[in-house]
Amino acid sequence: MIPIIALIALLTLQASPGDILSINVTDVAMLTVSDECMYFVDNLQPSINATPGEYALKIGINCTPGLKEVYANGEVLARIEVNETSIDYQSYAAKLEKENLALEKEVKSLEEKLKELKSQLEDLQRNAKMLQIQNEMQKQQIEELEKELEGASLKLQKKTGDLEKLRQELEELNRQSSLYKTATFFMVSLFVGSFVALVFVSRKE
């Protein structure tokens, strides 16, 4: 059983030398032709690895009249009846010359575009290298800042501990100072009281 991989499968098409036919493929297949006077426009070869899509098949001007076939994975995909025709080779050559000039212009345009794309790619690669270097430098800076932050955090903890100790010592000094003031006041009071009492007694006598 022949798999259905093209809409024109097994149809007999009419064509003349110089015509281009469209082969519609709906599955992956190796397309080949029975006569090398025909070729696929995509690769200018009588065979092509096809994926789903349309492929242009050129009927060469040197094709002789008769039945030609297109195969997909060795199975007949389409039949082409090449008609007899009288070709004005001078007109055909002029047409080919125009096509050739158009292709040459297209090739030059593609070459210029390729150069431009290569230049853009080189610029992007240089920028990527610069960004990579900058990224490495930033990583080092981040690591250094993290170390500095860790050191500053440890210093802060130590200073906070020292500050707490000083606060406690200050509270103890304030407490001792208050006790000293109270004791001093008491002693002064005793001294003054005793002195007043002696004066009073001496006057009484």
Beta strands, then each sheet from edge to edge (+ up, - down):
strand 1: 12-15
strand 2: 20-25
strand 3: 29-33
strand 4: 38-40
strand 5: 47-50
strand 6: 53-59
strand 7: 66-72
strand 8: 75-82
sheet 1: 1+ 8+ 7- 3+ 5-
sheet 2: 2+ 6- 4+
end
